[in-house]
């Protein structure tokens, strides 16, 4: 990805915390642990964020997709731009959304719906798009299964009788789930900026139910703690990092919080991240689960469909509070 020096004026440089500003303790969920359900719930309540180990996703599968993705991103810019767009899917560069947000990033965005065929987006790739298509499909299938397992563990930890109350939304054939591969090229000029960093992907929360991300060994990810402090997350290329999304925050009536996060570019190293966004079907109603409301407790949010929320979110900037218009402010006033 090549960006002219004049266009760099549109990018954001921000002050970041010093090296002693570290995550106090990343919750680590071992999927082979019989008590994983209670641990996941505690992590979602404390941070809305955790790391997953012993996840069962083959490392060869992860490495294969990363390798194929890098081959694509190393193509000439003119060729990459032929990979779509099939709105909103396909190849994108620099622009994040439609409201003016930009970042030092290029990406491929796919639907994770089984009916969606990524082949048509990547027909120019290495004269054999089947290679990347197969890697995407195999990876998405494996990570979706892990996401469903995590959601069922959450249901267990919350003592919800219907164990698939969350996971069934991802398994639905009309599930509006997405898969995105982000590529953050190095930016050597950062070496001269000792106290500032170039924003690769600006601060935001994910609107879906759950996001499952894996990246290579390059640093860059930060999350915001409850007090507003931004802290870096050490990379771990063999593990997955999971974010609570806006929809799960609503369904748990704010018991879980959708975590705000951002990514910075690196001065010398390429960063590649692969994210599965587990979303519900378009007409699914999103509301607090009655089984999670205590006696006399009311929902903090108005009921809405996933389609309505997506439409509202598309009209906002990346860092806006998308849930704000759906809050029951009168009900929340005394909390």
C-alpha positions as CSV (number, residue, x, y, z in Angstrom):
1,X,0.0,0.0,0.0
2,X,1.5,3.3,-1.1
3,X,0.3,6.6,0.4
4,X,1.6,10.0,-0.7
5,X,3.1,12.3,1.9
6,X,0.4,14.9,1.3
7,X,-2.3,12.5,2.1
8,X,-0.7,11.6,5.4
9,X,-2.2,14.8,6.8
10,X,-5.5,13.0,7.0
11,X,-4.0,10.3,9.3
12,X,-4.1,10.5,13.1
13,X,-1.0,10.5,15.3
14,X,-1.7,10.2,19.0
15,X,0.3,10.1,22.2
16,X,0.6,6.6,23.6
17,X,1.4,5.2,27.0
18,X,5.0,4.5,28.0
19,X,6.5,1.0,28.2
20,X,5.5,0.6,31.8
21,X,1.9,1.0,30.9
22,X,0.9,-2.7,30.6
23,X,-2.3,-4.7,30.8
24,X,-2.7,-5.6,34.5
25,X,-3.6,-9.2,33.7
26,X,-5.0,-10.5,30.5
27,X,-7.7,-13.1,31.4
28,X,-6.6,-16.3,29.8
29,X,-9.3,-18.9,29.0
30,X,-8.1,-22.5,28.6
31,X,-10.9,-24.3,26.6
32,X,-9.8,-27.6,28.1
33,X,-10.5,-26.3,31.6
34,X,-13.8,-27.7,33.1
35,X,-14.4,-24.3,34.8
36,X,-13.9,-22.3,31.6
37,X,-17.5,-21.1,31.6
38,X,-17.1,-19.2,34.9
39,X,-13.8,-17.8,33.9
40,X,-15.2,-16.5,30.6
41,X,-18.0,-14.7,32.4
42,X,-15.6,-13.1,34.9
43,X,-13.4,-11.9,32.0
44,X,-16.4,-10.5,30.1
45,X,-17.5,-8.6,33.2
46,X,-14.1,-7.2,34.1
47,X,-12.8,-6.3,30.6
48,X,-15.0,-7.5,27.8
49,X,-11.8,-9.0,26.5
50,X,-9.8,-12.2,27.0
51,X,-7.3,-14.5,25.4
52,X,-8.1,-18.1,24.4
53,X,-5.5,-20.9,24.6
54,X,-5.8,-24.6,23.8
55,X,-8.5,-23.6,21.3
56,X,-8.1,-26.6,19.0
57,X,-7.7,-24.5,15.8
58,X,-4.8,-26.0,13.9
59,X,-1.7,-23.8,13.7
60,X,-1.0,-25.0,10.2
61,X,-4.4,-23.7,9.1
62,X,-3.7,-20.3,10.7
63,X,-0.3,-20.1,9.1
64,X,-1.7,-21.1,5.7
65,X,-4.3,-18.3,5.7
66,X,-1.8,-15.7,6.8
67,X,0.6,-16.8,4.1
68,X,-2.0,-16.6,1.4
69,X,-3.3,-13.3,2.6
70,X,0.2,-11.8,2.5
71,X,0.6,-13.0,-1.1
72,X,-2.5,-11.1,-1.9
73,X,-1.5,-7.9,-0.1
74,X,1.9,-8.0,-1.8
75,X,0.3,-7.8,-5.3
76,X,0.5,-4.5,-7.2
77,X,-2.1,-2.0,-6.0
78,X,-3.9,-1.9,-9.3
79,X,-4.4,-5.7,-9.2
80,X,-5.6,-5.7,-5.5
81,X,-8.2,-3.1,-6.4
82,X,-9.7,-5.5,-8.9
83,X,-10.8,-7.8,-6.0
84,X,-14.2,-6.2,-5.5
85,X,-15.7,-4.2,-4.2
86,X,-19.0,-6.1,-4.1
87,X,-20.4,-3.6,-1.5
88,X,-19.5,-3.8,1.2
89,X,-17.2,-6.8,0.6
90,X,-13.9,-7.1,-1.2
91,X,-10.7,-5.1,-1.0
92,X,-10.4,-1.8,0.8
93,X,-7.6,0.6,1.5
94,X,-7.2,3.4,3.9
95,X,-10.9,4.3,4.2
96,X,-12.8,2.8,7.2
97,X,-16.5,3.0,6.7
98,X,-18.3,5.8,4.8
99,X,-18.1,8.7,7.2
100,X,-14.5,9.9,6.7
101,X,-12.6,7.7,9.0
102,X,-9.2,6.6,7.7
103,X,-6.4,4.4,8.9
104,X,-3.0,3.0,7.9
105,X,-4.6,-0.2,6.8
106,X,-5.7,-2.3,3.8
107,X,-8.1,-5.2,4.1
108,X,-10.2,-7.9,2.6
109,X,-13.8,-8.2,3.9
110,X,-15.9,-11.3,3.4
111,X,-19.3,-12.4,4.5
112,X,-19.0,-15.5,6.8
113,X,-22.4,-16.7,5.7
114,X,-22.1,-20.2,4.2
115,X,-24.0,-19.1,1.2
116,X,-21.5,-16.4,0.4
117,X,-18.8,-17.4,-2.2
118,X,-15.5,-15.5,-1.7
119,X,-14.3,-16.7,-5.1
120,X,-15.8,-13.9,-7.0
121,X,-13.9,-11.3,-4.9
122,X,-10.5,-12.7,-5.5
123,X,-10.5,-14.0,-9.1
124,X,-7.3,-12.0,-9.8
125,X,-5.3,-13.7,-7.0
126,X,-2.3,-15.6,-8.2
127,X,-4.3,-16.9,-11.2
128,X,-5.7,-19.5,-8.7
129,X,-8.2,-17.9,-6.3
130,X,-9.3,-21.4,-5.1
131,X,-6.2,-21.4,-2.8
132,X,-7.2,-18.3,-0.9
133,X,-10.9,-19.2,-1.0
134,X,-10.2,-22.6,0.6
135,X,-8.0,-21.1,3.2
136,X,-10.7,-18.5,4.1
137,X,-13.5,-21.1,4.2
138,X,-11.5,-23.6,6.4
139,X,-10.4,-20.9,8.8
140,X,-13.8,-19.3,9.2
141,X,-15.4,-22.7,9.8
142,X,-12.9,-23.5,12.6
143,X,-13.1,-20.1,14.3
144,X,-16.9,-20.0,14.1
145,X,-17.0,-23.3,15.9
146,X,-14.7,-21.9,18.6
147,X,-16.9,-18.8,18.9
148,X,-20.0,-20.9,19.4
149,X,-18.2,-22.9,22.0
150,X,-17.3,-19.7,23.9
151,X,-20.9,-18.5,23.7
152,X,-22.2,-21.8,25.1
153,X,-19.6,-21.5,27.9
154,X,-20.9,-18.0,28.6
155,X,-24.5,-19.4,28.8
156,X,-23.2,-22.0,31.2
157,X,-21.4,-19.5,33.3
158,X,-24.5,-17.3,33.5
159,X,-26.7,-20.3,34.5
160,X,-28.9,-19.9,31.4
161,X,-30.9,-23.0,30.8
162,X,-31.0,-22.6,27.0
163,X,-27.3,-23.3,26.4
164,X,-27.5,-22.2,22.7
165,X,-29.3,-18.9,23.4
166,X,-26.3,-17.0,21.9
167,X,-24.6,-19.6,19.7
168,X,-27.8,-20.4,17.7
169,X,-27.6,-16.8,16.3
170,X,-24.2,-17.6,14.7
171,X,-25.3,-21.0,13.6
172,X,-28.4,-19.6,11.9
173,X,-28.1,-19.9,8.1
174,X,-28.9,-16.2,7.8
175,X,-26.4,-15.2,10.4
176,X,-24.9,-11.8,9.4
177,X,-21.3,-12.7,10.4
178,X,-18.2,-11.2,8.8
179,X,-14.6,-12.2,8.3
180,X,-11.9,-9.5,7.8
181,X,-8.2,-9.7,7.1
182,X,-6.4,-6.5,8.0
183,X,-2.9,-5.7,6.7
184,X,-0.9,-2.8,8.4
185,X,2.2,-2.1,6.4
186,X,5.3,-0.7,8.2
187,X,5.7,3.0,8.4
188,X,9.5,3.8,8.8
189,X,9.0,7.5,9.5
190,X,7.6,6.5,12.9
191,X,11.1,5.9,14.2
192,X,11.5,9.7,14.3
193,X,8.3,10.2,16.4
194,X,9.3,9.0,19.8
195,X,6.1,10.0,21.6
196,X,3.5,9.5,18.9
197,X,2.0,6.6,17.0
198,X,0.2,6.4,13.7
199,X,-3.3,5.1,13.9
200,X,-3.8,2.0,11.8
201,X,-7.5,1.4,12.9
202,X,-9.1,4.0,15.1
203,X,-10.8,3.4,18.5
204,X,-14.1,1.7,18.3
205,X,-16.3,-1.1,19.7
206,X,-17.5,-4.0,17.6
207,X,-21.3,-4.0,17.0
208,X,-21.7,-7.8,16.7
209,X,-22.1,-10.4,19.5
210,X,-18.5,-11.6,19.7
211,X,-15.3,-10.9,17.8
212,X,-12.5,-13.5,17.6
213,X,-9.2,-12.1,16.4
214,X,-5.8,-13.6,15.7
215,X,-2.7,-11.6,14.7
216,X,0.9,-12.2,13.9
217,X,3.8,-11.3,16.3
218,X,3.7,-7.6,15.6
219,X,2.5,-5.3,18.3
220,X,-0.2,-2.6,17.8
221,X,-3.4,-3.7,19.5
222,X,-4.6,-1.6,22.5
223,X,-7.8,-1.8,24.6
224,X,-9.4,0.7,26.8
225,X,-9.9,-0.2,30.5
226,X,-13.0,0.9,32.4
227,X,-11.2,4.0,33.7
228,X,-10.4,5.1,30.1
229,X,-6.7,4.1,30.3
230,X,-5.3,2.7,27.0
231,X,-3.0,-0.3,27.4
232,X,-1.1,-2.4,24.9
233,X,-1.9,-6.1,24.4
234,X,1.2,-8.2,23.9
235,X,0.9,-10.2,20.7
236,X,0.6,-14.0,20.7
237,X,0.4,-15.5,17.3
238,X,-0.7,-18.9,18.6
239,X,-3.7,-17.7,20.6
240,X,-6.9,-15.8,19.9
241,X,-8.2,-12.6,21.5
242,X,-11.9,-12.2,22.0
243,X,-14.0,-9.0,22.3
244,X,-17.5,-8.6,23.7
245,X,-19.6,-6.8,21.1
246,X,-22.3,-4.2,21.4
247,X,-25.1,-6.8,20.9
248,X,-23.8,-9.0,23.7
249,X,-23.6,-6.0,26.0
250,X,-27.3,-5.3,25.3
251,X,-28.3,-9.0,25.7
252,X,-26.6,-9.1,29.1
253,X,-28.1,-5.7,30.0
254,X,-24.7,-4.1,30.6
255,X,-23.4,-7.0,32.7
256,X,-20.8,-7.4,29.9
257,X,-19.3,-4.3,28.3
258,X,-18.3,-4.0,24.7
259,X,-14.6,-3.2,24.8
260,X,-13.2,-0.2,23.0
261,X,-10.0,-1.0,21.1
262,X,-7.6,0.4,18.5
263,X,-4.6,-0.6,16.4
264,X,-1.3,1.3,15.7
265,X,1.1,0.9,12.8
266,X,4.6,-0.4,13.4
267,X,7.7,1.4,12.1
268,X,9.5,-1.7,10.7
269,X,7.2,-4.7,10.9
270,X,4.1,-5.8,9.0
271,X,1.0,-6.5,11.1
272,X,-1.6,-9.0,9.9
273,X,-4.8,-9.6,11.8
274,X,-7.7,-11.9,11.0
275,X,-11.1,-11.3,12.7
276,X,-14.3,-13.3,12.8
277,X,-17.3,-11.1,13.7
278,X,-20.1,-13.3,15.0
279,X,-23.4,-11.5,14.1
280,X,-27.1,-12.4,14.4
281,X,-29.5,-12.7,11.5
282,X,-30.8,-9.3,10.2
283,X,-34.3,-9.5,11.6
284,X,-33.2,-11.0,15.0
285,X,-34.4,-8.8,17.9
286,X,-31.7,-7.7,20.2
287,X,-32.8,-7.1,23.8
288,X,-31.8,-8.0,27.4
289,X,-32.5,-11.7,28.1
290,X,-35.4,-12.0,30.6
291,X,-33.5,-14.7,32.5
292,X,-30.7,-12.3,33.3
293,X,-32.9,-9.5,34.7
294,X,-33.3,-9.5,38.5
295,X,-36.7,-9.0,40.0
296,X,-37.8,-5.5,39.3
297,X,-34.9,-4.8,37.0
298,X,-35.7,-3.2,33.6
299,X,-33.8,-3.4,30.3
300,X,-31.3,-0.6,29.8
301,X,-32.0,-0.5,26.1
302,X,-34.9,-0.3,23.7
303,X,-35.5,-3.4,21.7
304,X,-34.1,-3.3,18.1
305,X,-33.3,-5.6,15.3
306,X,-29.8,-6.3,14.1
307,X,-30.7,-4.7,10.8
308,X,-31.9,-1.6,12.5
309,X,-28.7,-1.4,14.5
310,X,-26.5,-1.9,11.5
311,X,-28.3,0.8,9.6
312,X,-28.0,3.3,12.5
313,X,-24.3,2.4,13.0
314,X,-23.5,3.0,9.3
315,X,-24.5,6.7,9.8
316,X,-21.9,7.2,12.6
317,X,-18.2,7.8,12.9
318,X,-16.0,4.9,13.9
319,X,-15.5,6.1,17.5
320,X,-19.1,7.2,18.2
321,X,-21.2,5.6,20.9
322,X,-23.5,3.6,18.6
323,X,-25.6,2.3,21.5
324,X,-26.4,5.8,22.8
325,X,-29.6,6.3,20.7
326,X,-31.0,3.0,21.9
327,X,-30.5,3.6,25.7
328,X,-33.5,3.9,27.9
329,X,-32.2,7.1,29.5
330,X,-35.0,7.3,32.1
331,X,-34.5,3.8,33.2
332,X,-30.7,4.3,33.4
333,X,-30.9,7.6,35.2
334,X,-30.9,6.2,38.7
335,X,-28.1,3.7,38.1
